[in-house]
Amino acid sequence: MNYAFQKYLALFITIFLLSSTEFLQTGMIAFAAVPIRGEIQASPEEYSLVIALHACLAVISISKIRWFVERLGWRYYVLGSVGIYIIGALICSLSDELRIFTVGRAIMGLGGGSFFTVARILANIPTGPSRFTAIKVFSSGVAIGTAAAPFFAALAVAHDTWQAIFWVLIGEVSLAALLSLAYAPKDPLPHDQWARGGGAPILLLALISFFLLYV
């Protein structure tokens, strides 16, 4: 193992975990849709509404990455996002009705909607040949997350524990949060470099994205 690889090992693993999480969760929740709908007493239309709401909040989360990173720094941004995501996943795993599940998925969208984009940004941190390695790790996370989703969903449903879908996600992002302590700078940018952003454009983005996704 060369020095460059050792230097960025924690970063590479984090990139893999974050890039795979979105595709893993989307695939698992899609493949286990019928059992989950049965457990929370949701119709196909209601379940689609939950998916649209999660995607809408994920769009908002992605749009505010820069705003939060400038004020919190990368380390606290990753830790905070993972913390919010875990809370949402726990709520989903404990839910037995549509309303609770919807709240959990909404919180997961706010916390984890930006994971894939963050992984893509982090892949640009290494320099030289290590950057190409980071890009390969990023792509591998997408492929493996997509491929593993049906397997884990089927395993959870077969053992009558659909909640395990969210336990897998909690374990994955928790490891990513711990690894971020090894490489992510904790200092925010100087105040004069902060971007400005109003609430009205975000509200408009939320409304447009929700109705577009739901339709």
N, C-alpha and C positions, 0 to 999 in steps of 0.2 A: 504494500500500500504506500503510494508516494506521499510526499509532504502536502502537496496541494489538495489531494483527496482527503487526507486526514484533517486538514484545516477547515474544509467545507463540509465534513461528514454530517454534522448536526443540521446544517442548512439543507443538504441534499435530502435527508430523511424528512425534514419538515415540508419541503416542496412536494415530495411524493405523497405525504399524508394529506396535505391540504388540497392538492390537485385531484386526488382520488375520492375525497369525501363527498363532493357534490354529486359525482356520477354514481358512487356507491349508494348514497341515500336516495337519489332519484330512482335508481333501478330497483332497489329493495321495496320502496313504498309503492312503486308501480306494479311490481310482480306480486306483492302481497296485498293488493288493493281490496280484493273481495273479502278475505278474512278480516282485514282491518275494518272495512265498512260494516261487516257483521257484528264485530265487537263494539263498535261505537254507535251502532244504529243509524248509519248514514246512507242516504240514497246516492246513486251515481252522480246526480246533479250537485248534491251537497258536497260530496267528496271532491268533485271538480272545482267547486268554489274554494275549498281549502287549498288546493294546489295552486289556484290562481292567486290567492292572497299571499301564500308563501313566496311565489315568484315575484309578485309586486314588491313586497318588502325587501326581497333580495336585490332588486334593481335599485331601490333607495340606498341600501347598504353599500352597494358598489359605487354609487354616485358620490358618497361621502367619505371614501377611503382617504383621499388626500387631506380633507378637512380634519379628520381625527388624527391621522399620523402626524400632521404638523403640530398639533396641540398636545398629543400624548407621547409621541415617539413610537417606533416600531414595536418595541418589546411590550409596552403596556397596551398598545392597540391589539396585538395578537392575543395577549392574555385576556383582555376585556372581551374581545369577540368570542373567544373560546368559552369563557365563563357564561356569557349570555346564551350561547348555543347549547351548552350543557344543561342549563336551567330549562330551556325549551324542550330538549330531548327527554329530560326527566319527567316533565309534565306530560308529554306524549306517552311515555311508557307507563304512566300511572293512570292514564285516562280511561274512562269507561263510557264516555258519551261524547257526542260531536262537539259541544261547546268547549270542553276542556281540551280535546285534541286540537281544535282550531287555534286556541290560544297558544298551545305548545308549538304548533307549526309556525305560527306568526313570529314567535320569539326566536325560533330556529332560523327563520328567514332573515331577521334583523341581525342576528349574531354571526351566522355562517354564510349568508348570501355572498359575501365577498371573498370567501376562502379560495376559490378557483382563480380569481383575479389577483389576489395577494400572492399566490404561488407563482403566477406568471411574472409578477414584478420581482419577486425574490430570485427568480431564475436569472435575472440580469445582474445580480450582485457579484458573482465570481468573475474574475478576469481571465483572459487567455483561454487555453484549452478547457479549463474548469467550467467556463460558461457553457460550452457545448455539452459537457457532462450534465450540467444542471438542466439544460433543455431536454436531454434524453430522459432524465429522471422525471421531469414534468410530464412528458408524453407517456411514459410508462405508467405514471399514476392514473392518467385518464383511461388508458387501455385496461389496466388491471382492475380499477374501480368498476368500470363498465362490465367487465367479464365476471367479476366476483359477485356482483349484485344478485343475479338469479340464484346462485348457489347458497348464499347466506339467507336470502328470503325463503327459499324452499326448505332449508334446514330449520329455520325458526318456526315456520308454519307446520312442518311435519312433526315437530315436538310440541305443538300447541302453545308456543311462547312467542307470539308475534312481537311482544315487547323487546325481545332480544335484538331486534333490528336496531333499536335506539341504544341499547347497551353497547353494541359494536361501534356505533358512531361516537359514543361518549369516550370509549377507550382510545379510539383513533385520534380524536382531537385533543384529548388530555395529554397524550404523548407529544403531539406537535407543540402544545403550550410549554411543556417542560423543556423541550429541545430549544425553543426560542430563547431561553435564558442564556444559552451558550453563544449566541451570535448576534442577536438583535440589539441594536443600540437603544438605550432607554431615554435618551435626552430628546426633548422636542426641539423643533426649529425655533429660531429667534422670533419674537412677536412680530417684527416688521416684515417677516416673510410669510406670514399666515395668509391663506386665501380667504376671501370673503364670500359668503353665501347666504342668501335670504331664504326664508321659509316658504314664500309663495312659489318659487320655481320647483321646490321639492314637492310641495303639495300638488302642483299641476302634473309633475312627472308621475307621482303616485296614482293619481286619478286616471291619467291616460294609459299607463302601463297596466293597471288593474282591468280596466274595461277592455283593452286590447287582448290581454291574456284570457280573460273570461269568455269573451265572444269567440 
